[in-house]
Amino acid sequence: MQNFECALASDMPARELFPGIHLRTLWKGDIASAHVLEMEPGSVWEGIDVHAPGPEEVFVVSGVFNDGIRDYPAGSFIHAPAGSSHVPQSREGCVLFLFYPEG
């Protein structure tokens, strides 16, 4: 029998990382973790988001995400390798699914 874990994003507490940017942790394993990031319209990450120790996997659930260089509409998948960086932001707001396979 499988031991699945399930989380409803709306039931998970939201932690404000920066003004207008909220993180909801869906699951956290020994190393990997999964989250929903909600960005209100006009929100911008404070400083540079550096991916360490491992990569970041991003799926744009709704809205348009911008990494500081280009826009990614809903349905986009982004792989940010370990050591890469960007400045997350969104002019119109967005919801992202984030997965960190290595912490």
Residue, then its C-alpha position, 0 to 999 in steps of 0.5 A: m500500500q502506498n503512503f501518499e501525502c496530500a496538502l490543499a494549498s489554501d489550507m497551508p499557512a502563508r508566510e510573507l517573504f517580502p511585501g506581496i510575496h507569500l510562500r505556502t509549504l505543501w511538503k517537506g522531505d529530508i532534502a526535497s520540498a514543494h511549495v506554492l508561491e503567490m505573487e501579488p501584482g507589482s511584487v518584486w523579490e528583494g535582492i537576488d534569489v540564488h539557487a543553492p544548494g540545488p536547482e529550483e523547478v518552477f511551474v507557472v500555475s496562473g498569471v505571468f511570472n518574470d525572472g527579471i529578464r523575461d515573462y513566463p505565462a501560465g503553463s510555463f515550466i522553468h528549470a533553474p540550475a544550482g548556482s543560477s540566480h534571478v529577481p522574481q517579480s510579476r507585473e500582473g501577479c501570479v501563482l507558482f508551484l516550486f519544487y526543490p529536489e535538493g534543498 
